[in-house]
Amino acid sequence: MKIEVWSDFVCPFCYIGKRRLEMALDQFPDKDQVEVEFKSFELDPNAPKYTEQGIYQSLAAKMGTSEEQVREMNKGIIRQAADIGLTYNFDDMKTTNTFDAHRLAKLAKTLGKENELTENLLKSYFTDSKNVGDIETLADVAEASGINRNKALEVLKDDTSFANEVRSDERMAQQIGATGVPYFVVNQKYAISGAQPLETFTSALEKVWEEEKPKVKFEELSIDNGNGAVCTDDSCAVPPKTENN
């Protein structure tokens, strides 16, 4: 089973959705048969890099509301995150552009470090209040994820490096109708939109696995009493006669 996850590193529901999927997988008996792949999605491709503007001010301007209303709205998100063991520090979050972070994630994928980097980037932004649009900060996160720092900086300083891979993910999102994130696609057949409750992910895993797993074509009805005449590669044995033959 393959699960593709479109997400952005500054999307609060993406971190929540990621954790709920992981919790569902921890309960899934065939977890080792599931591959999770992360796909790039920029909520705001035109967002500037960190300008020292607070997140409440930034969201209030974008949504046309007050900073106080944004704070109240975020309280519910903070509670949802806390319920699954995540800590969100909205007061110090640094809104920024995530294109470079997505390019770094593509490098991480080639090195088998995609899961580590994705987790560390989300934690850096939502919990540790790091500026994930800053190249040096991204290099720090890469190094903490087991990626050579110099290699990470080489990629980050070249605006074209892994840019096509990021854009390809974003075009694919448009093609499949993913207008928001997180967006989960299972076996290129089933979709889950948003940070759904844990039960949704659990039931989806069970449903897809039951429908897609290989099935035995026939049910064996033979009675193995030693009298069955069967040819194999080695011989065609004639069953011994019995009193009933």
C-alpha positions in Angstrom: 0.0 0.0 0.0 1.3 3.4 -0.9 0.1 6.7 0.7 1.1 10.0 -0.9 0.8 13.0 1.3 0.6 16.6 0.0 1.4 19.1 2.7 3.2 22.3 3.5 5.6 22.9 6.4 3.7 26.0 7.7 0.3 24.3 7.6 -0.9 23.5 11.2 -3.3 20.8 10.1 -0.6 19.1 8.1 1.4 18.3 11.2 -1.7 17.1 13.0 -2.8 15.0 10.0 0.7 13.5 9.7 0.7 12.5 13.4 -2.8 11.0 13.2 -1.8 8.9 10.2 1.3 7.7 12.1 -0.9 6.8 15.0 -3.2 4.8 12.8 -0.2 3.1 11.2 1.1 2.1 14.6 -2.2 0.2 15.2 -2.1 -1.4 11.7 -0.9 -5.0 11.7 0.6 -4.7 8.2 2.4 -1.4 8.8 5.5 -2.8 7.2 3.7 -3.1 3.9 2.8 0.6 3.8 5.0 3.2 2.1 4.4 6.9 2.9 5.7 9.5 0.5 5.4 13.3 1.0 4.6 15.6 -1.8 5.2 19.4 -2.0 2.4 21.9 -1.8 2.9 25.6 -1.1 -0.1 27.3 0.5 1.2 30.6 -0.6 3.9 30.4 -3.4 4.2 34.2 -3.4 4.7 34.5 0.4 7.8 36.6 1.3 10.5 35.2 3.4 10.3 36.0 7.1 9.8 39.8 7.5 9.6 39.8 11.3 5.8 40.2 11.1 4.0 38.1 13.7 1.7 35.3 12.7 -1.3 36.9 14.2 -0.7 40.1 12.3 0.0 38.3 9.1 -3.1 36.1 9.3 -5.3 38.9 10.4 -4.3 40.9 7.3 -4.7 37.9 5.0 -8.2 37.0 6.4 -9.4 40.5 6.9 -10.1 40.1 10.5 -8.6 41.2 13.9 -5.6 39.8 15.6 -7.7 38.9 18.6 -10.0 36.8 16.4 -7.1 35.0 15.0 -5.8 34.2 18.5 -9.2 32.8 19.4 -9.3 30.7 16.2 -5.8 29.3 16.9 -6.7 28.1 20.4 -8.8 25.3 18.9 -5.8 24.3 16.7 -3.5 24.3 19.7 -5.9 22.0 21.6 -6.1 19.6 18.7 -2.3 19.5 18.5 -1.9 19.0 22.2 -4.4 16.1 22.2 -1.9 14.1 20.1 1.2 15.2 21.8 2.2 18.2 19.7 3.2 21.6 21.0 2.3 24.7 18.9 3.9 28.0 19.8 1.9 30.5 17.7 3.2 33.5 19.6 6.7 33.1 18.2 6.0 31.4 14.8 7.8 33.0 11.9 5.7 33.1 8.7 7.8 32.6 5.6 8.1 31.2 2.1 8.5 27.4 2.0 9.9 26.8 -1.5 13.4 26.2 -0.3 12.2 23.9 2.4 10.4 21.8 -0.2 13.5 21.7 -2.4 15.5 20.4 0.6 12.9 17.7 1.2 13.4 16.5 -2.3 17.1 16.2 -1.6 16.3 14.3 1.6 14.1 11.9 -0.4 17.1 10.9 -2.6 19.1 10.2 0.6 16.4 8.1 2.3 15.9 10.9 4.9 12.5 12.2 3.9 10.6 11.1 7.0 13.3 12.5 9.4 13.5 15.9 7.6 9.7 16.3 7.3 9.2 15.7 11.0 12.1 18.0 11.9 10.9 20.8 9.7 7.4 20.7 11.1 8.7 20.6 14.7 11.2 23.5 13.9 8.4 25.7 12.7 5.5 24.9 15.0 7.3 24.1 18.2 10.7 25.6 18.1 9.8 28.8 16.3 12.5 28.5 13.7 12.6 30.4 10.4 12.2 27.6 7.9 12.7 30.0 5.0 16.3 30.8 6.1 19.0 28.8 4.4 21.3 28.5 7.4 18.3 27.3 9.5 17.4 24.8 6.9 20.9 23.5 6.8 20.8 23.0 10.6 17.6 21.0 10.3 19.1 19.0 7.5 22.2 18.2 9.6 20.0 17.2 12.5 18.2 14.8 10.1 21.3 13.0 9.1 22.1 15.0 5.9 25.5 16.4 5.2 25.3 20.1 5.9 27.5 21.2 3.0 25.4 19.1 0.6 22.3 20.8 1.9 23.8 24.2 1.5 24.9 23.4 -2.0 21.3 22.6 -3.0 19.8 25.5 -1.1 22.1 28.1 -2.7 21.1 26.9 -6.2 17.6 28.1 -6.8 17.1 25.6 -9.6 18.2 22.5 -7.6 15.1 20.2 -7.2 12.9 23.0 -8.3 11.3 20.9 -11.0 10.5 18.1 -8.6 8.6 20.6 -6.3 6.7 22.0 -9.2 5.9 18.6 -10.5 4.2 17.7 -7.2 2.3 20.9 -7.3 1.0 20.3 -10.8 0.0 16.8 -9.8 -2.0 18.3 -6.9 -3.9 20.5 -9.4 -4.6 17.5 -11.6 -6.1 15.4 -8.9 -8.1 18.3 -7.5 -6.2 18.9 -4.2 -6.9 22.5 -3.5 -5.9 22.4 0.2 -3.7 20.3 2.5 -3.1 17.9 4.0 -4.3 15.7 1.2 -3.7 12.0 1.3 -4.0 9.6 -1.7 -3.9 5.9 -1.1 -2.9 3.6 -3.9 -3.7 6.3 -6.4 -7.4 5.4 -5.8 -8.7 6.7 -2.5 -8.4 10.2 -1.1 -8.6 11.7 2.4 -8.8 15.5 2.6 -7.8 17.3 5.7 -6.6 16.3 9.2 -9.4 13.8 9.7 -9.9 12.0 13.1 -7.7 9.1 13.9 -10.7 6.7 13.3 -10.9 7.9 9.7 -7.3 6.9 9.0 -7.7 3.6 10.8 -10.8 2.6 8.9 -9.3 3.7 5.6 -6.2 1.6 6.1 -8.3 -1.4 6.9 -10.7 -0.9 4.0 -8.0 -0.4 1.4 -5.9 -3.3 2.7 -8.9 -5.6 2.6 -9.8 -4.6 -0.9 -6.3 -4.5 -2.4 -4.4 -7.3 -0.7 -3.7 -10.4 -2.8 -6.4 -13.0 -2.4 -6.2 -16.8 -2.8 -7.9 -17.5 -6.1 -9.4 -20.8 -5.2 -10.6 -22.5 -2.0 -9.1 -25.9 -1.7 -11.9 -28.6 -1.3 -9.8 -31.7 -1.9 -9.7 -34.3 0.8 -6.1 -35.4 1.3 -6.5 -39.1 1.9 -3.5 -40.2 -0.1 -5.7 -41.4 -3.0 -5.5 -38.3 -5.2 -3.8 -38.9 -8.6 -1.5 -36.0 -9.1 1.3 -35.3 -11.6 4.3 -33.2 -10.5 7.5 -32.2 -12.3 9.0 -35.4 -11.1 6.4 -38.1 -11.7 2.8 -39.0 -12.1 2.1 -41.3 -9.2 -0.8 -43.8 -9.4 -2.6 -43.9 -6.1 -2.6 -47.3 -4.4 -5.7 -49.5 -4.6 -7.9 -49.8 -1.6 -10.7 -52.1 -0.8 -13.1 -49.5 -2.2 -11.2 -49.1 -5.5 
